[in-house]
Amino acid sequence: MNSFERFCFNLLGMRMKSKREQYAQLRNDIISARLKTPFEVYISTAVVSSILVGLISAVFLGLIT
């Protein structure tokens, strides 16, 4: 795990562990793709990354308009 993934997991890890049953297919896909990243870390990183991109895009579009 790199530092960004560790930060995301520390931020949202417990919440993502509780949602393990909702994402059973994604968990199976991660395992079948042989990714070494645990499911909770993957989901936490995806959520935090999408929030950051959304905020940066909103600021950028706000500056343009």
VENZI-V262526 format. One line per field, one symbol per residue. psi: psi as a letter, one per 40 degrees, with the letter a starting at -180 (. if undefined). A space follows every 10 residues. Layout:
BEGIN
psi: ???
END
This chain:
BEGIN
psi: hidddddddd dedddddeed ddfddddddd ddefhehidd dddddddddd dddddddddd dddd.
END
